[in-house]
Amino acid sequence: MTDEYRHVPVMLEEVLEQLDPKPGEVVCDCTLGGAGHSVAMAARVAPDGLSIGIDQDDMALAAAAERFEREAPEAEHLLLKGNFGSLDELLVTAEVPGIDCFLFDLGVSSPQLDIPERGFSYHEDAPLDMRMDPGNNTLTALEVINHYNERDLTRILRIYGDERHASRIARLVVRQRAKAPIETTFQLVEVIKAAIPAKDRRSGGHPARKTFQALRIEVNHELDVLERGLRAAVRWANPGGRICVISYHSLEDRIVKHVFTELSQGCTCPPDLPVCVCGNVPIVEVRTRKPLRAGEREVRDNPRARSALMRVATKLDVASTTKRANGPRG
């Protein structure tokens, strides 16, 4: 395996506990990365089960294939190139009738952050790129920074990055690019530092962190595909199937919570109606009323786990639930 893809999977013990993969089951890691989660789940379902891994990054797929051969040679696995926003099409390709365990570990993987030329890091000077799948995505951070108008830049930084100085940063970006294009990560970092008051730069981590997060989300359409992929996973899950999502900021977690809550709701008819006419039935059971967090020890050993939020739901037997719902209301 390449050195770049030697990283520690976040909340691995919690993933295995909540998903509880069993021998013979089919598991699907929708965000394969370095395959740390996938290999551990594959060992649980081997030798008769199947582990499916999805990633849009060719380096991740190559590293994962090598890791499976080395650490879980007895486990049947299928690695698919793509984005989980296209989960329906990918699973049709896999020719599986259903999935027992789904995992979404959202956000950019540690290896991608650590490869300077990918342009994700504000600690390394590199071209402004931030594409997770350069072969299929033409939008780059360079285009966003140099062509979006001030209003749109402000909106992206404020909503996707929760950046309190969004308007100041956007204004200075527009002024600076009028003189010369902003083409590298360090050029952008200098603009951000100049826009944020000195007293605010002394706290809250690196001053460019929120802006870079916002750009990454915009470039890769992360929030657009999350809800689509999550709803597809619920459709493909077998009755009793488990769906686990690890998110890293409030916008992602809010989407996961909304989808799980919506799909767990039953009849919405007025209580005085003798028979349900809305036809709504719960499709999932939410197992985490509040998101689970990484333990203190893991956060100490792996700082990237600090912001991790885990939510889990179980697919219900919709056929039997529908039959009960169509009867008289008690």
CORGIWO-V760000 format. One record per residue. N is the residue number from 1. PHI is phi in radians with two decimals (999 if undefined). Layout:
N/PHI ; N/PHI
This chain:
1/999 ; 2/-1.13 ; 3/-1.04 ; 4/-1.10 ; 5/-1.83 ; 6/-1.65 ; 7/-2.46 ; 8/-1.62 ; 9/-1.18 ; 10/-1.32 ; 11/0.92 ; 12/-1.07 ; 13/-1.06 ; 14/-1.17 ; 15/-1.06 ; 16/-1.16 ; 17/-1.20 ; 18/-1.32 ; 19/-1.41 ; 20/0.83 ; 21/-1.12 ; 22/-2.06 ; 23/-0.92 ; 24/1.56 ; 25/-1.44 ; 26/-1.90 ; 27/-2.04 ; 28/-2.34 ; 29/-1.66 ; 30/-1.36 ; 31/-2.37 ; 32/-0.99 ; 33/0.99 ; 34/-1.46 ; 35/1.23 ; 36/-1.07 ; 37/-1.16 ; 38/-1.09 ; 39/-1.10 ; 40/-1.14 ; 41/-1.22 ; 42/-1.06 ; 43/-1.11 ; 44/-1.32 ; 45/-1.68 ; 46/-1.16 ; 47/-1.62 ; 48/-1.69 ; 49/-1.51 ; 50/-2.36 ; 51/-1.95 ; 52/-1.82 ; 53/-2.15 ; 54/-2.14 ; 55/-2.74 ; 56/-1.66 ; 57/-1.82 ; 58/-1.09 ; 59/-1.13 ; 60/-1.14 ; 61/-1.11 ; 62/-1.14 ; 63/-1.15 ; 64/-1.16 ; 65/-1.05 ; 66/-1.14 ; 67/-1.17 ; 68/-1.07 ; 69/-1.12 ; 70/-1.46 ; 71/-1.80 ; 72/-2.49 ; 73/-1.12 ; 74/-1.46 ; 75/-1.57 ; 76/-1.30 ; 77/-2.46 ; 78/-2.40 ; 79/-1.84 ; 80/-2.12 ; 81/-1.54 ; 82/2.84 ; 83/-1.88 ; 84/-1.15 ; 85/-1.14 ; 86/-1.87 ; 87/-1.04 ; 88/-0.97 ; 89/-1.13 ; 90/-1.14 ; 91/-1.33 ; 92/-1.10 ; 93/-1.07 ; 94/-1.23 ; 95/0.99 ; 96/-1.98 ; 97/-1.30 ; 98/-3.05 ; 99/-2.14 ; 100/-1.66 ; 101/-2.44 ; 102/-1.98 ; 103/-2.24 ; 104/-2.10 ; 105/-1.91 ; 106/-1.35 ; 107/1.55 ; 108/-1.37 ; 109/-1.33 ; 110/-0.98 ; 111/-1.03 ; 112/-1.10 ; 113/-1.11 ; 114/-1.54 ; 115/-1.64 ; 116/-0.94 ; 117/-1.17 ; 118/-1.32 ; 119/1.37 ; 120/-1.46 ; 121/-1.73 ; 122/-1.55 ; 123/-1.65 ; 124/-2.21 ; 125/-1.46 ; 126/-2.80 ; 127/-1.05 ; 128/-1.29 ; 129/-2.13 ; 130/1.26 ; 131/-1.42 ; 132/-1.35 ; 133/-2.30 ; 134/-1.02 ; 135/-1.23 ; 136/-2.07 ; 137/-2.08 ; 138/-1.61 ; 139/-1.37 ; 140/-2.11 ; 141/-1.10 ; 142/-1.06 ; 143/-1.15 ; 144/-1.07 ; 145/-1.15 ; 146/-1.69 ; 147/-2.24 ; 148/-1.21 ; 149/-1.33 ; 150/-1.06 ; 151/-1.12 ; 152/-1.18 ; 153/-1.07 ; 154/-1.06 ; 155/-1.05 ; 156/-1.08 ; 157/-1.16 ; 158/-1.29 ; 159/-1.42 ; 160/-1.45 ; 161/-1.94 ; 162/0.92 ; 163/-1.58 ; 164/-1.20 ; 165/-1.76 ; 166/-0.96 ; 167/-1.15 ; 168/-1.13 ; 169/-1.15 ; 170/-1.07 ; 171/-1.10 ; 172/-1.25 ; 173/-1.04 ; 174/-1.10 ; 175/-1.14 ; 176/-1.17 ; 177/-1.23 ; 178/-1.18 ; 179/-1.51 ; 180/-2.87 ; 181/-1.02 ; 182/-1.64 ; 183/-2.00 ; 184/-2.18 ; 185/-1.09 ; 186/-1.21 ; 187/-1.08 ; 188/-1.19 ; 189/-1.02 ; 190/-1.13 ; 191/-1.13 ; 192/-1.08 ; 193/-1.07 ; 194/-1.20 ; 195/-1.44 ; 196/-1.60 ; 197/-0.96 ; 198/-0.99 ; 199/-1.15 ; 200/-1.46 ; 201/-1.33 ; 202/-1.48 ; 203/-2.46 ; 204/1.45 ; 205/1.45 ; 206/-1.10 ; 207/-1.09 ; 208/-1.62 ; 209/-1.00 ; 210/-1.22 ; 211/-1.14 ; 212/-1.14 ; 213/-1.07 ; 214/-1.09 ; 215/-1.14 ; 216/-1.06 ; 217/-1.14 ; 218/-1.15 ; 219/-1.06 ; 220/-1.74 ; 221/0.93 ; 222/-1.06 ; 223/-1.30 ; 224/-1.15 ; 225/-1.49 ; 226/-1.07 ; 227/-1.12 ; 228/-1.10 ; 229/-1.18 ; 230/-1.18 ; 231/-1.16 ; 232/-1.14 ; 233/-1.07 ; 234/-1.09 ; 235/-1.10 ; 236/-1.45 ; 237/-1.18 ; 238/-1.21 ; 239/-0.95 ; 240/1.52 ; 241/-1.18 ; 242/-1.90 ; 243/-2.21 ; 244/-2.09 ; 245/-2.22 ; 246/-1.92 ; 247/-1.98 ; 248/-2.25 ; 249/-2.69 ; 250/-1.12 ; 251/-1.12 ; 252/-1.07 ; 253/-1.08 ; 254/-1.13 ; 255/-1.14 ; 256/-1.06 ; 257/-1.06 ; 258/-1.08 ; 259/-1.12 ; 260/-1.09 ; 261/-1.14 ; 262/-1.04 ; 263/-1.34 ; 264/-1.68 ; 265/-1.41 ; 266/-1.75 ; 267/-1.04 ; 268/-1.98 ; 269/-1.21 ; 270/-0.99 ; 271/-1.11 ; 272/-1.49 ; 273/-1.34 ; 274/-1.25 ; 275/-2.30 ; 276/-1.16 ; 277/-2.02 ; 278/-1.38 ; 279/1.38 ; 280/-1.30 ; 281/-2.31 ; 282/-1.17 ; 283/-1.80 ; 284/-2.28 ; 285/-1.94 ; 286/-1.38 ; 287/-1.71 ; 288/-2.17 ; 289/-1.07 ; 290/-2.10 ; 291/-1.13 ; 292/-1.41 ; 293/-2.17 ; 294/-1.16 ; 295/-1.26 ; 296/-1.03 ; 297/-1.13 ; 298/-1.15 ; 299/-1.08 ; 300/-1.15 ; 301/-1.43 ; 302/-2.41 ; 303/-0.97 ; 304/-1.22 ; 305/-1.46 ; 306/-1.01 ; 307/-1.67 ; 308/-1.19 ; 309/-2.22 ; 310/-1.96 ; 311/-2.18 ; 312/-2.38 ; 313/-2.40 ; 314/-2.06 ; 315/-1.26 ; 316/-1.54 ; 317/-1.39 ; 318/-1.11 ; 319/-1.08 ; 320/-1.25 ; 321/-1.13 ; 322/-1.12 ; 323/-1.08 ; 324/-1.19 ; 325/-1.19 ; 326/-1.40 ; 327/-1.50 ; 328/-1.04 ; 329/-1.53 ; 330/-1.44
